[in-house]
Amino acid sequence: MDRSLFVVMSGAKETLQAQSSVSNNLANINTTGFKADLEQFRSMPVFGPGFPTRVYALNERPATDFDPGPIQTTGRDLDVAVKGDGWIAVQAPDGSEAYTRRGDLRLTPEGLLQTGDGLPILGENGPIAVPPAQKIDIAGDGTITIVPLGEKPDVTAVVDRIKLVRPDPRQLEKGLDGLVRLKNGRTAEADAGVTLVSGALEHSNVNSVAALVDLIELARRYELQVKMMKTAETDADATAQLLRMG
């Protein structure tokens, strides 16, 4: 009873964690540039004093689905989508460099270019600041051109260039903050081959139907494990009654 109960309890616990991950994917189905987390179960022997005679369930995130999501045209000047492979460099809350596919850009009152969730966009020399302008254009190579306030439409000025990178996907990992970084802790070099689509946004790559099916399957699995715990309890009570009769 002791062994079966703890094995079932470990499975139920890991199933709940998997449900949280799948629910997070579903919750971000409309988040711009979101990349789905992958889940898997495996058996893990328990090591310690004596022989490893017990094997418990383990849920883990082996990788992240870095496949591009669908691109939809918005017509907004500050909306950009990465075409094919590549990432936009941003400054993480801790000041480090990280990467995202979120291209719903905006300007703060101070002129700082940020993503929709408030992360500064990095250029050739750090965060990008845009002077007051009557028009802003973002080219396919990330170059930001403006028409300064009070100038004629044919008078333009280049402000900066968005840092675009294309590291090996096998060297990338997604953090708990949703940002992508290199596994070795270094920063990627700018890649001139990465291109942007202006006036468009990349949507989440979460497959809503598949995620919903996974969530239902996990719920049924958790229900089965709860039934097994009740069975283990019933067996323990029956064993106790036999011992009292003896």
C-alpha positions as CSV (number, residue, x, y, z in Angstrom):
1,M,0.0,0.0,0.0
2,D,2.8,2.4,0.9
3,R,4.6,1.9,-2.4
4,S,1.5,2.1,-4.6
5,L,0.1,5.1,-2.8
6,F,3.3,7.2,-3.2
7,V,3.7,6.1,-6.8
8,V,0.2,7.2,-7.6
9,M,0.6,10.5,-5.7
10,S,3.7,11.3,-7.6
11,G,1.8,10.8,-10.9
12,A,-1.0,13.0,-9.8
13,K,1.3,15.7,-8.7
14,E,3.2,15.7,-12.1
15,T,-0.1,15.6,-14.0
16,L,-1.2,18.8,-12.2
17,Q,2.1,20.5,-13.2
18,A,1.5,19.4,-16.8
19,Q,-2.0,20.8,-16.7
20,S,-0.6,24.1,-15.6
21,S,1.8,24.2,-18.5
22,V,-0.9,23.3,-21.1
23,S,-3.3,25.9,-19.5
24,N,-0.6,28.5,-19.8
25,N,-0.2,27.7,-23.5
26,L,-4.0,28.1,-24.0
27,A,-4.1,31.3,-22.0
28,N,-1.4,32.8,-24.4
29,I,-3.1,31.7,-27.6
30,N,-3.7,35.4,-28.5
31,T,-0.3,36.7,-27.2
32,T,1.8,38.1,-30.0
33,G,4.9,36.0,-30.8
34,F,4.2,33.5,-28.0
35,K,6.0,30.1,-28.3
36,A,4.4,27.0,-26.9
37,D,6.1,25.0,-24.1
38,L,6.4,21.2,-24.8
39,E,5.7,18.7,-22.0
40,Q,6.7,15.0,-21.5
41,F,6.4,12.4,-18.8
42,R,9.1,9.9,-17.9
43,S,9.9,7.4,-15.2
44,M,12.5,8.4,-12.6
45,P,14.1,5.9,-10.2
46,V,14.4,7.1,-6.6
47,F,18.0,6.9,-5.5
48,G,19.1,6.9,-1.9
49,P,20.2,4.5,0.9
50,G,19.6,1.0,-0.3
51,F,18.5,-0.2,-3.7
52,P,16.5,2.0,-6.2
53,T,13.4,-0.1,-6.0
54,R,10.9,2.6,-6.6
55,V,10.2,4.5,-9.8
56,Y,8.1,7.7,-9.7
57,A,6.6,9.8,-12.5
58,L,8.4,12.9,-13.6
59,N,7.0,15.7,-15.8
60,E,9.5,18.0,-17.5
61,R,9.7,20.6,-20.3
62,P,12.2,19.1,-22.8
63,A,12.0,22.0,-25.2
64,T,10.0,24.9,-26.6
65,D,8.3,24.9,-29.9
66,F,10.2,27.7,-31.8
67,D,8.2,27.2,-35.0
68,P,6.9,30.5,-36.5
69,G,3.3,31.5,-35.9
70,P,0.9,32.8,-38.5
71,I,1.5,36.4,-39.6
72,Q,-1.4,38.8,-40.0
73,T,-1.3,42.2,-41.6
74,T,-2.4,45.1,-39.3
75,G,-1.3,48.2,-41.3
76,R,0.1,49.8,-38.2
77,D,3.5,51.5,-38.7
78,L,5.0,50.2,-35.5
79,D,3.9,46.6,-35.9
80,V,6.6,44.3,-37.2
81,A,6.9,40.5,-37.6
82,V,10.1,38.5,-38.1
83,K,10.0,36.7,-41.4
84,G,11.2,33.1,-41.1
85,D,13.9,32.4,-38.5
86,G,15.2,35.1,-36.3
87,W,14.6,37.1,-33.2
88,I,14.3,40.7,-32.0
89,A,16.8,41.8,-29.3
90,V,15.3,43.4,-26.2
91,Q,16.5,44.4,-22.8
92,A,15.2,42.1,-20.1
93,P,14.0,43.6,-16.7
94,D,17.3,42.5,-15.1
95,G,19.2,44.6,-17.7
96,S,20.5,41.6,-19.7
97,E,19.9,41.0,-23.4
98,A,17.2,38.6,-24.4
99,Y,15.2,37.8,-27.5
100,T,11.5,37.8,-28.5
101,R,9.3,37.5,-31.6
102,R,6.8,40.0,-30.2
103,G,6.6,42.9,-32.6
104,D,3.8,45.1,-31.3
105,L,6.1,48.0,-30.7
106,R,5.2,51.3,-29.1
107,L,6.8,54.6,-28.1
108,T,6.8,55.9,-24.5
109,P,6.3,59.6,-23.8
110,E,10.1,59.9,-23.6
111,G,10.5,58.4,-27.1
112,L,11.8,55.0,-25.9
113,L,10.9,52.1,-28.3
114,Q,9.4,49.2,-26.5
115,T,7.5,46.0,-27.1
116,G,3.8,45.7,-26.1
117,D,4.8,44.3,-22.7
118,G,7.2,47.2,-22.0
119,L,10.6,45.8,-22.8
120,P,13.1,48.2,-24.5
121,I,14.1,47.3,-28.1
122,L,17.8,47.1,-28.6
123,G,19.6,48.8,-31.5
124,E,23.2,49.1,-32.5
125,N,24.2,50.9,-29.3
126,G,21.6,49.9,-26.7
127,P,18.0,50.8,-26.2
128,I,16.5,52.8,-29.1
129,A,15.2,56.3,-28.5
130,V,13.2,58.0,-31.2
131,P,13.1,61.8,-31.5
132,P,9.7,63.5,-32.0
133,A,8.5,62.7,-35.5
134,Q,5.5,63.0,-37.7
135,K,6.1,59.7,-39.3
136,I,8.1,56.5,-38.5
137,D,9.1,53.8,-40.9
138,I,10.7,50.5,-40.0
139,A,12.5,48.8,-43.0
140,G,12.8,45.1,-43.6
141,D,16.4,45.2,-42.2
142,G,15.2,46.9,-39.0
143,T,16.4,50.4,-39.9
144,I,14.2,53.0,-38.3
145,T,13.6,56.2,-40.4
146,I,11.6,59.2,-39.3
147,V,10.3,62.4,-40.8
148,P,11.1,65.0,-38.0
149,L,8.5,67.3,-36.7
150,G,8.1,70.4,-38.9
151,E,10.0,69.0,-41.8
152,K,8.7,68.2,-45.3
153,P,7.7,64.6,-46.1
154,D,10.8,64.1,-48.3
155,V,13.1,65.1,-45.4
156,T,14.0,61.9,-43.5
157,A,16.5,60.9,-40.9
158,V,17.8,57.4,-39.9
159,V,17.5,57.0,-36.1
160,D,18.9,53.5,-35.4
161,R,18.6,49.9,-36.5
162,I,16.8,47.2,-34.5
163,K,19.2,44.4,-33.5
164,L,18.0,41.2,-35.2
165,V,19.7,37.8,-34.5
166,R,19.4,34.3,-35.8
167,P,21.2,31.9,-33.4
168,D,21.0,28.1,-33.6
169,P,17.6,27.0,-32.2
170,R,19.4,24.2,-30.4
171,Q,21.3,26.8,-28.3
172,L,18.2,28.6,-27.2
173,E,16.1,28.2,-24.1
174,K,13.0,29.9,-22.9
175,G,13.0,31.4,-19.4
176,L,10.2,31.7,-16.9
177,D,9.7,35.3,-18.0
178,G,8.8,34.1,-21.5
179,L,12.0,35.5,-23.1
180,V,14.5,33.5,-25.0
181,R,18.3,33.5,-24.2
182,L,21.4,31.5,-25.3
183,K,22.1,28.5,-23.0
184,N,25.7,29.5,-22.5
185,G,24.7,32.9,-21.2
186,R,26.3,34.9,-24.0
187,T,24.6,37.3,-26.5
188,A,24.1,36.6,-30.1
189,E,25.6,38.6,-32.9
190,A,23.4,40.7,-35.2
191,D,22.5,38.9,-38.4
192,A,21.9,41.0,-41.5
193,G,20.0,38.2,-43.1
194,V,17.0,38.5,-40.7
195,T,14.2,40.5,-42.2
196,L,11.1,42.1,-40.8
197,V,7.6,42.5,-42.3
198,S,6.3,46.0,-41.5
199,G,2.7,46.5,-40.6
200,A,2.2,42.9,-39.5
201,L,2.2,40.8,-36.4
202,E,3.1,37.2,-35.7
203,H,0.5,35.4,-33.6
204,S,1.1,32.6,-31.1
205,N,2.1,29.2,-32.5
206,V,-0.1,27.4,-30.0
207,N,-2.4,24.8,-31.6
208,S,-5.6,25.4,-29.7
209,V,-7.3,22.2,-30.7
210,A,-4.3,20.0,-29.8
211,A,-3.8,21.9,-26.5
212,L,-7.4,21.5,-25.5
213,V,-7.3,17.7,-26.3
214,D,-4.1,17.4,-24.1
215,L,-5.9,19.3,-21.3
216,I,-8.8,16.9,-21.4
217,E,-6.5,13.8,-21.5
218,L,-4.6,15.1,-18.5
219,A,-7.8,15.7,-16.6
220,R,-8.9,12.1,-17.2
221,R,-5.4,10.9,-16.2
222,Y,-5.6,12.8,-12.9
223,E,-9.1,11.4,-12.2
224,L,-7.8,7.9,-12.7
225,Q,-4.9,8.5,-10.4
226,V,-7.3,9.8,-7.7
227,K,-9.3,6.6,-8.1
228,M,-6.1,4.6,-7.6
229,M,-5.4,6.5,-4.4
230,K,-8.9,5.6,-3.1
231,T,-8.3,1.9,-4.1
232,A,-5.0,1.9,-2.2
233,E,-6.8,3.3,0.8
234,T,-9.5,0.6,0.5
235,D,-6.9,-2.1,0.3
236,A,-5.1,-0.7,3.4
237,D,-8.4,-0.7,5.4
238,A,-9.1,-4.3,4.3
239,T,-5.6,-5.3,5.4
240,A,-6.0,-3.7,8.7
241,Q,-9.3,-5.5,9.3
242,L,-7.6,-8.9,8.5
243,L,-4.8,-8.1,11.0
244,R,-7.3,-7.3,13.7
245,M,-9.2,-10.6,13.1
246,G,-5.9,-12.4,13.4
